[in-house]
């Protein structure tokens, strides 16, 4: 029995990489000024962020369509494979809970394994990539599951944003945190908590200091960097993402660095100008 990893589009994995690795991606929906788009199918970051400031209201996001999820699970089962569905953090979305319900509606629920990533964006995507690698070598689901959950536990997310405004409006962080972030042009640093929620952990005075803080966290915490593929995702600031990657390569002997766009779903809540760094600690 072989396994197929399935993710939703909030994993922000490059689609070509998913094709190469055989990872199935299910689109999530973004509603912009009353019109709904499927991420990665009819809306992409290169058209989303240039329009962001002109939106009449903050874009709204929703979980994958349950029918689409069910069809995707069944298609994998029909090919004689087991499904390993890794979804956006339950602390940020109801997608994981819906996936559990959909699994129980399928023809072979015992062959569908649903995992809460407790993460978002490329950090969640890196969990899926590592799970795919583990599953190719595993002789049973039980053997693979414990290794995947350890990867999830050790995944570190550190993020800086131009403003907390969008996260506050979307209810992803508290209004108090938003107020503090706006004082004197403070640049917030956030992380993902063990239960998969976003929480401010530091604030600095400038964008340059914020990017330095991300690098400092990685340098202090990374575990076995030479065996790690780490990730950087960004919303419409590719030069800063590339600069951070170059600084890391010059200082820390990581195996590789994947740089990706923050997709329209995650970007609806963070806004343009976000840089996120992901690694195992």
N, C-alpha and C positions, 0 to 999 in steps of 0.2 A: 504494500500500500504506500503510495506517495502522497505528499502534502502540497497544497497550493495556498500561498499566502494571499490574502485579500485585505486591502486597506481602503479607506475613503480618501477623497482628494485633499482633505486637510492635512495629510501627511507631507504634502509639498515635495514629494519625491519627483525628480525629473522623469517625465513620461518615457523617454528613450531608455533610461536605466531600468524602469519597471518592465519594459518590453524585453530587454536583455535578460533580466532575472526571472521572468515569468510571473511577476507579481500583478495581480488583478487590481485595478483602481476603480472605485465606484464614485461617481460625481456627487457632490453636495450642491445644494441650490443657493443662489444669491439673488435677492430681490432688490432691484435698484429703481427707485422712483416708480414703483408699481409694476415693473416688468421683471419676470423671473428668468434667470439664466442658469445653466448647468456648468459648474466650474470645470475647466479643462476640455469642454466641448464647444460651447458657444460664448464663453468669455475667458479672457486670459489676462495675466498681470500687466502686459505691455499696453493694453487698452484700458484697463481698470484704473490704474493709479493716475495717469494723466487727466482722467475725468473726475477724480475723487473730490476735488474742491468745488466742482460744479454741481454735485448731487444736491437735490433739494432737501433730502434727509439722509441720515446715516443708513447705509445698506443693511438689510436684514438677511440673516442666514438661517437655513433649516437643514435638518438631518437628511440623509439619503432616503429616497422613497422606499417604503417597506417592500413594495412589489418588485422594485429593481433589485433590492438586496436578496429577496427570495429567489428571483430568477438567476442571479449570479451564483448564489450558493448551490442551487440545483444543477446549473451548468457544470460546475466543478465536480459535483457528485456523479453526474452522468458520464463523466470521463473516467470514472473509477478512482477518483482522488478524494482525500479528506480535505476539509476546508479549515484553514487557520485564519479567522477573521479578527484583525486587530483594528480597533476603532478609536476615534477621538476620545479624549479623557471624559469620563463621566462627571468630572467636576466642572466641565465647560459645556457639555452638550448631553442630550438624551439619546444620542446615537447608540451608545453601548447597550442601554436598556432595551431599545427597540430591536437591536440585533439579537438579543437573547430571546425575545418574543418570536422573532422571525425564525430563528433556529428551531424552535419547538413546533413550528408550523410545517417544517420541511419533511421530506420523505425519509431521511436518515439522520435525525438530529444527533445521534451518538457519534456521527462522523463529522460534526461541525463544532469546532472549538473556538469560542468567542473570548477574546482577551481585551480588557480595558487597558489602553496604552498608558493611562494616567499622564498623557502628554499631548503635544500639538506640534504642528509644523514639522520641520526636518528632524527634530529630536525623536518624535514619534516615528518618522520615516526610517531613521537609523535602527530603531528597534525592529521594524519590519524587515529591513535588510539583514540584520544579524539573525533574526528568526529564520529567514529563508536559508541562510547558511547552515544553521544548526539542524534544520529539518532535513536537509540533504544527506546528513550523516547519521541521523537518529534511527534507531531500530524500533522505537515505539513513541507514542505521544507522551507517555508519562516521562520518559527520559528527556524528551525535548522541552516539555513544559517547564520543568524546574530551571533549565538553563535560560529559557526565554524570560522567565520572571526575574531571574537574577540580573539580566541585562536591563530590564525595565527598572529595577530597583536602583541600579547604579547610574542610570542616565541622568545627566545634569543639564539643566536648561538655565542659561543666563541671558537676559534680554535687556536692551535699552531702547527707549522710544523717544521721539521728539516731544510727545505729550501724552499724558494719561487720559486726556479728554474722551477719546473714543472708547477706551476700556470702561471708564466710569459710566458713560452714557449707556453702554451695553450691559452694565451690571456685572462686569468681570472683575472689577476691584471696587473697593468702597469709596464713597464720596470724600471721606477724610483723606484717604491716600491721594486722591486726585487733587485735592486742595493743596496738600503739601508739595506735590509734584509741580504745581504751577507757580509756587513762590520763587521769585527772583530768578526766573528762567532755569530752575533746577532740572537736571536731566535724571529721570528715575532709572534705577536698575531693578529688574524683577527676576524672580525665579519661579519654578514650578514646585509646589509643595508635594510631600509624599502622597497626599490624597488627590493630586491632579488639579490643583487650583493655582491661579496666579497671585503672587504676593510680592509687594515691594520689599527689597532687602537693603537698598542703599540709595543714596542720591548724591550727585556730584554737580559741579557748577557749569560744566561745559560739555559739548559733544565729544571733544577730544579726550577729556577725562573719562567720559562714559565708556568709550571704546577701550581705553587703557584699563579700566576696571574689569571689563569682560576678560581681557587678556590675563590680568592678574589672577582672577578666579581660576582660569584654566591652568595657569602655571603652578598654582598652589595645590590644586586638587586632582589633576589628571592622573590616572592609573595606567601603567604600562603603555605609554604613548606610542611606542614603536609598533605595537600590534593593533593600534586603533585607527579606524576611519572616523574622523570627526566631521561635524557639519556646521556650516554658516548659512543662515537664510536672511534675506533682506527684502524690504519693500521699497523699490525704486531708488536704491542707493548702492548700485553695484560696485562703484569705485571704492567706497568705504569697506564693503565686504571683501573685495580683492586685497585691499591694503592690509586688513586684519589677517587674512589668510597668509600673506607674504611674511608678516611679522611673526606669526606662529611658526611657519616653516623655518625661519632663520634661527629660532630659539628652541623649539621643541621638536624632537624627532618623531613626528606622527607618521603613520603609514600612508595616509592620504587625507585630503580635505575635499568634501563635496560642498559646492556653493549652489544654492538654489534660490529662486524667487519665493517669497512668501505669497501664497496664493490668495485669491479673492475672498475666500471664506475667512481665513485667519486675518487677512489684511482689513476686512470690514471692521474688525474690532480693535486692531492696533493702529491703523492708519499708515500713511507713507512715512518713510524715515525710520523704520524699525530695523534693528540688527539683532539677530539672535545667534548664540553660540551653543553648540551641543557636543558633549563628550562624556566618557565614562569616568566616574570618580570612585 
